[in-house]
């Protein structure tokens, strides 16, 4: 053994699903390392989650779009004599608009965060995860099962998360490392504001709270599930998508995003 204390590293922990996941892991006795850009929010969350007679969660203020972000996380953990038992890749964002019209640099930054950083963090600490019989929870989306006109790069990035996580689940099983991809539907968080979505994300019957999504993700990871889709209705939707004609799905999603773009202009 390395002698370092095992921690759960959670990216995008400053709000939304990431903060909810931090609370769930803390409630189940995991020591945490919280990663995001907004240091004030991370420190407030760390204070909230600090347990008596336990070390406070490690706070790592980092821009995960930077090429050296994973090295910064590694160095910060080493400075606290800690190493990952679990990696929770939650950080990510989306953008509404056609790919040709959206800012190209922003879309490439989305790819960096949603895909490259997630893949790098998933692979950087495999030895440590195996040593502590831990795992990886990658936060995907129901979008990963769908084509995404009007949010094409975002949907494609979540398709990558889904495919990559499923394959990693198979590859790392022999080493005792669990890999789960969490694929929620709409969740009321800051995601919509960042993406430029006005109005509701989706019908309310598809919407779940960040807390319910986090609980489902945690349970699924601990049980070694490959894919977790929170909510019975969302599960049924995903089952139906597998049999729906791709052309129909494209038309329905294109029409929905067109309404969203029209709403933004009015």
C-alpha positions in Angstrom: 0.0 0.0 0.0 1.1 3.6 -0.7 0.3 4.9 2.8 -1.7 7.8 1.3 -5.3 8.3 2.5 -8.0 7.4 -0.1 -10.3 10.1 -1.2 -13.2 10.6 -3.7 -12.3 13.2 -6.3 -15.3 15.1 -7.5 -15.0 17.6 -10.4 -17.6 20.3 -11.0 -18.4 20.1 -7.3 -19.2 23.8 -6.8 -22.9 23.5 -7.7 -25.7 21.3 -9.1 -25.2 17.6 -9.5 -21.5 17.8 -8.4 -22.4 19.4 -5.1 -25.2 16.9 -4.5 -22.8 14.0 -5.2 -20.3 15.5 -2.7 -23.0 15.5 -0.1 -24.0 11.9 -0.9 -20.4 10.6 -0.7 -19.8 12.5 2.5 -22.9 11.1 4.1 -21.6 7.6 3.4 -18.3 8.3 5.1 -16.0 9.1 2.1 -13.2 11.6 2.4 -13.4 14.1 -0.4 -11.3 16.2 -2.8 -13.5 18.8 -4.4 -12.5 20.3 -7.8 -13.9 23.3 -9.6 -13.0 26.9 -10.7 -15.0 28.7 -8.0 -12.9 28.5 -4.9 -15.4 30.4 -2.7 -18.1 27.9 -3.4 -15.8 24.9 -2.9 -14.6 26.2 0.4 -18.1 26.8 1.6 -19.1 23.3 0.6 -16.0 21.9 2.3 -16.9 23.7 5.5 -20.4 22.3 5.3 -19.2 18.7 4.8 -16.4 18.8 7.4 -16.9 16.0 9.8 -15.8 16.1 13.5 -12.4 14.6 14.1 -11.9 14.2 10.3 -9.7 16.1 7.9 -11.7 18.6 6.0 -12.3 17.9 2.3 -9.4 18.9 0.1 -10.2 21.9 -2.0 -8.6 22.1 -5.5 -9.3 25.2 -7.4 -8.6 24.4 -11.0 -9.8 25.2 -14.5 -10.3 21.7 -16.0 -10.1 23.0 -19.5 -6.3 23.6 -19.1 -4.0 21.0 -20.5 -2.2 20.7 -17.2 -5.4 20.4 -15.0 -4.9 16.7 -14.2 -1.3 17.3 -13.2 -2.5 20.1 -10.9 -5.0 17.7 -9.3 -2.3 15.0 -8.9 0.1 17.5 -7.3 -2.6 18.8 -4.9 -3.5 15.3 -3.7 0.2 14.5 -3.2 0.6 17.6 -1.1 -2.3 16.3 1.1 -0.9 12.8 1.3 -4.0 11.6 -0.5 -4.8 9.5 -3.6 -8.0 8.6 -5.4 -10.2 5.7 -4.4 -13.1 7.1 -6.5 -13.1 9.5 -9.4 -16.3 11.3 -10.1 -16.2 13.1 -13.5 -19.1 15.6 -13.3 -17.6 18.8 -14.8 -19.1 19.7 -18.2 -21.2 22.2 -20.1 -23.4 22.5 -23.1 -24.3 25.1 -25.7 -27.6 25.6 -27.6 -27.3 26.5 -31.3 -26.2 25.1 -34.6 -22.6 24.0 -34.7 -21.8 26.3 -37.7 -23.2 29.3 -35.9 -21.8 28.8 -32.4 -18.4 30.1 -31.4 -15.9 27.5 -32.5 -13.4 28.1 -29.7 -16.2 27.6 -27.1 -17.3 24.3 -28.8 -13.7 23.0 -28.8 -13.4 24.0 -25.1 -16.6 21.9 -24.5 -14.9 19.0 -26.2 -11.8 19.5 -24.0 -13.9 19.5 -20.8 -16.6 17.0 -21.5 -14.3 14.4 -23.3 -10.6 15.0 -23.0 -10.4 15.9 -19.3 -12.9 13.2 -18.4 -10.9 10.5 -20.3 -7.6 11.7 -18.8 -8.9 11.7 -15.2 -10.5 8.3 -15.8 -7.1 6.9 -16.8 -4.7 8.8 -14.7 -5.3 7.0 -11.4 -6.2 3.5 -12.4 -3.5 2.0 -10.2 -4.7 3.9 -7.2 -8.4 3.0 -7.9 -7.4 -0.7 -8.1 -5.3 -0.5 -4.9 -8.4 0.8 -3.0 -11.0 -1.4 -4.8 -12.7 1.9 -5.9 -14.1 3.1 -9.1 -15.1 5.8 -11.6 -18.5 7.6 -11.9 -18.8 9.5 -15.2 -21.7 11.8 -15.4 -23.2 11.5 -18.9 -26.7 12.3 -20.0 -29.7 10.9 -21.7 -28.4 13.0 -24.6 -25.7 10.4 -25.1 -28.4 8.0 -26.5 -29.6 10.6 -29.1 -28.6 12.6 -32.1 -28.5 16.3 -31.2 -29.3 18.8 -33.9 -29.2 22.2 -32.3 -26.7 21.0 -29.6 -24.7 18.7 -31.8 -21.3 18.9 -30.1 -22.8 18.6 -26.6 -24.8 15.5 -27.6 -21.8 14.0 -29.3 -19.7 14.6 -26.3 -22.1 12.7 -24.1 -22.3 9.9 -26.6 -18.5 9.6 -26.1 -18.9 9.5 -22.3 -21.4 6.7 -22.6 -19.4 4.6 -25.1 -16.1 5.2 -23.3 -17.5 4.4 -19.8 -19.2 1.2 -21.0 -15.9 0.0 -22.5 -13.9 1.0 -19.5 -16.4 -0.9 -17.3 -15.5 -4.0 -19.1 -11.8 -3.4 -19.3 -11.2 -2.5 -15.6 -13.5 -5.1 -14.1 -10.7 -7.7 -13.8 -8.7 -5.2 -11.7 -11.6 -4.7 -9.3 -12.4 -1.2 -10.5 -16.1 -0.3 -10.9 -17.0 2.1 -13.8 -20.5 3.5 -14.0 -21.9 6.1 -16.3 -24.8 8.2 -14.9 -27.2 9.4 -17.6 -29.7 11.7 -16.1 -32.5 13.5 -17.9 -33.2 17.2 -17.2 -32.0 18.5 -13.9 -32.7 22.1 -12.6 -29.2 23.4 -12.2 -27.0 26.2 -13.6 -26.5 24.1 -16.7 -29.4 25.7 -18.6 -28.1 29.2 -18.0 -24.6 28.2 -19.3 -26.0 26.5 -22.3 -28.3 29.4 -23.2 -31.5 27.5 -22.7 -34.5 29.7 -21.9 -37.6 28.3 -20.3 -38.0 24.7 -19.1 -35.4 22.1 -20.0 -38.0 19.5 -20.7 -41.5 18.4 -19.5 -41.7 18.2 -15.7 -42.4 14.5 -15.7 -38.9 13.9 -17.0 -37.2 16.3 -14.6 -35.5 15.1 -11.4 -33.7 16.9 -8.6 -29.9 16.9 -8.4 -30.2 15.1 -5.1 -32.2 12.2 -6.6 -29.8 11.9 -9.5 -26.8 11.9 -7.1 -28.3 9.2 -4.9 -29.0 7.0 -8.0 -25.5 7.5 -9.3 -23.9 6.6 -5.9 -26.1 3.5 -5.5 -25.3 2.4 -9.1 -21.6 2.8 -8.6 -21.5 0.9 -5.4 -23.4 -1.9 -6.9 -21.1 -2.0 -9.9 -23.8 -1.0 -12.4 -22.6 -0.2 -16.0 -25.3 2.4 -16.8 -27.6 4.3 -14.5 -30.6 6.2 -15.9 -32.4 7.8 -12.9 -36.3 7.8 -12.9 -38.7 5.1 -14.2 -40.1 7.3 -17.0 -36.6 8.2 -18.2 -35.7 4.6 -18.3 -38.8 3.9 -20.4 -37.8 6.7 -22.7 -34.4 5.3 -23.2 -35.8 1.9 -23.9 -38.1 3.4 -26.5 -35.3 5.3 -28.2 -33.5 2.1 -29.0 -36.4 1.1 -31.3 -37.3 4.6 -32.7 -36.3 5.4 -36.3 -33.2 7.7 -36.3 -34.8 10.0 -38.8 -37.8 10.6 -36.5 -35.6 11.3 -33.5 -33.6 13.8 -35.6 -36.8 15.6 -36.7 -38.2 15.8 -33.2 -35.1 17.1 -31.6 -34.5 19.6 -34.4 -38.0 20.9 -33.9 -37.5 21.3 -30.2 -34.2 23.1 -30.5 -35.7 25.4 -33.2 -38.4 26.4 -30.7 -35.7 27.1 -28.1 -33.8 29.3 -30.5 -37.0 31.1 -31.4 -37.8 31.7 -27.8 -34.3 33.2 -27.2 -34.9 35.7 -30.0 -38.3 36.9 -28.7 
